[in-house]
Amino acid sequence: MDLDLIDTHIDLQSTKPREIEEAMEDPFAVRFIPDSLIGGNEPRYFLIGKTVAQRVLFLCFNTDGKKAKIIAARDTSEEEAMFYDRNYHSFK
């Protein structure tokens, strides 16, 4: 899936596009069901994934199946990282 980072409001200095791609490609990423259609016609998806450098990111995005438009990207909270780890260890 291609990333659309045009007109995003995220700091691309602290979160590199490659890290976003790595988190989205993480086979153990936790993906959430879209939330309600607040303020638009496209559903938002949520994902917690790990980068190659072991950084755990929380992503909010919408997609048409071919491109993902990143709405938000940030480091996870401690609770979110523990949720990811529990999910990861359940598959190991």
Secondary structure, DSSP 8 states (H G I E B T S, - for coil): -EEE-TT--S-TTTS-HHHHHHHHH-TT-EEE------SSSS--EEEEEE-TT--EEEEEEEE-SSEEEEEEEEE--HHHHHHHHHHHHHH-
